[in-house]
Amino acid sequence: MNYCLDTNIIADIFRGNSVIKLNLEKIQSDTLFIPPIVLCELYKGAFLSSRIQDSLQFINQFKTSVHFIQFDENACLIYGKLYAYLQKKGKQTQEADLMIASIAIAHDLILITKNGKDFINIPELKLEVW
């Protein structure tokens, strides 16, 4: 199976969360992906933190252990459809989260997050909440 990591999972790895690390070890043989939005959020957090250099070093090391997945045309199409669907249902999701979910759906990835409530209303999304 292939997985897409949400920003909060990676942040917990940086913070040394042992449960997250154990869960990642269980899927170690599987392929891990991150979309550009997650990388943007990681850099944003790094530059807002009091430990900028430590955060940047972690990001640079972490990038070598994952694959990057693009926000391609199909993911953009899915995003547009999902945005309209959720708006009509009155269940809008943060735009960054919807972009991450759209990329995961477009590339048939399971999204791993700590915040299931942010993604629960998105149809067709394969989701694991840690």
N, C-alpha and C positions, 0 to 999 in steps of 0.2 A: 504494500500500500504506500501511497505517497501523501505527504502531509504538508499543509501550509501553516506556518506559525504566526500567531497574532503577536502584536507588540508586547502585551502583558506577560506572555510566556517567556519571551526573551529577557525582559526586564527582571523577571524572577530568577532566571538563570544567573544574571549578573549579580543579583542580591544574594545568591547562594542558597536558594530554596531547594532543599534536599528532595522533597517530594517530586518537584518538576524534573530534577536531574534523574531520579530513578525512573520516572515515566518515560523520559527520553531514551534512557538506556534500553528500555523494553522494545522500543521501535528503532533501535540503532541501525539495524540492517535496512530499514526503509529509507526512502529518500525524503529529505526535508527541503522545503522551498520557503522563500519569503518574497513577497511582492514589493515593488518600489515604495508603496505607501508605508509599509512597515519600516523600511529603512529610513524613510523621511522622519517618521515618528521617533525612531531610535536616535537619530542625529539631533532632532529637536530636544529630546530629553537630555542628551549628553551636554549640549550647550547651555541648557537651563540648570544643570546640576552644579553642585559645589565641587564635584570631582570630575571636571571636564576631561582631563588627560586620561584618567583611569577608564572613564566611559568610552572615550574614543579608542583606546587600546583594546578594550573588550570587543567593541563593534568590529574593529579590524580583524581580530582573531576569530570572532564568531563567523564573519563573512566567509572564511575559508572552509567552514564545515557545512555550509548550506548552498543550495542552488538558487539563483534568482529567476523569478518567473515574471514575464512581462504583462503589462496592462495592454493587451492587444485589442484589435478591433472587435473580436467576439466578446471579450470581457466588457468592452464599452457598450455593446448592444445589450448584453445581459443587464448591465447596470441601468441603462435607460428603462428597460422593461420593468425591472424590479422597483426602481424608484417610483414609476407611475403606479404600479400595482400597490405598493405599500402606502403611497399617498392616498389613493382611492379608498383603501381599507382603514385609513386613519391610524396607521401603525408605522410611521416614518422611523427610519434608522439614521444614525449619524452618517454623514456622507462618506467619511473615511472608512467606517466599518462596512458600509455597503459596497464600496470599491474593493476592499479586501475580499469580501464574500463573493463578489462578481468574478474576481480573478480566480478564486478557488473553484467556483462552479465551472467556469470556462475551461479550466485545465484538469477537471475531475479530481480535485484534491480534497482531503479531509481537513477542515480548518480546526486547529487546536487553539483554544482560548480559555481564559479564566472567567470571562464575562459572557456566559451563555445568553443572558437577557438581552445583550446588544444584538444578537443574531437570531434569536428564537423565531422571529416572524418571517424570516427569509426562506421562501420555498426552494426546494431542490438543493439546499446547502447541506452537505455532510459535515456534521459538527461533533467534536469531542470537547467536553468541558472538563478541565482538570482543576 
